[in-house]
């Protein structure tokens, strides 16, 4: 999704570079937007999973060796951190491609 967004915004990135924006600023812009998407997705997932955690803890408490309610917050933090790390690694290639936009070619595209 981020790669498609960067491809669609090639002209915008070309204009930004032409007007004096640094390559690092473009990199940060793309990375920041991907991070916001990831954090929103994690928030929605946690909001949906928290009630299910309590339901599962009551339902299968006798067969589990660990207490799901006690380890739930740690699990959410660990999985959320892993998702953010993976999304940042996946965003690196489109973000670096956005920094290599040649302003002249980007402005001639359309």
Number of C-alpha atoms within 10 A of each C-alpha: 9 19 17 9 11 17 14 11 13 21 21 16 24 22 17 16 20 14 10 8 13 13 18 11 13 20 19 15 14 21 21 15 13 21 17 12 14 19 16 12 15 19 13 11 13 17 11 11 14 14 10 12 15 13 13 12 18 12 11 10 14 10 8 10 7 11 11 17 17 10 10 16 13 11 13 16 13 11 13 19 14 12 16 19 14 12 17 17 11 15 21 17 12 19 24 17 15 23 20 14 18 16 18 13 12 16 15 9 8 6
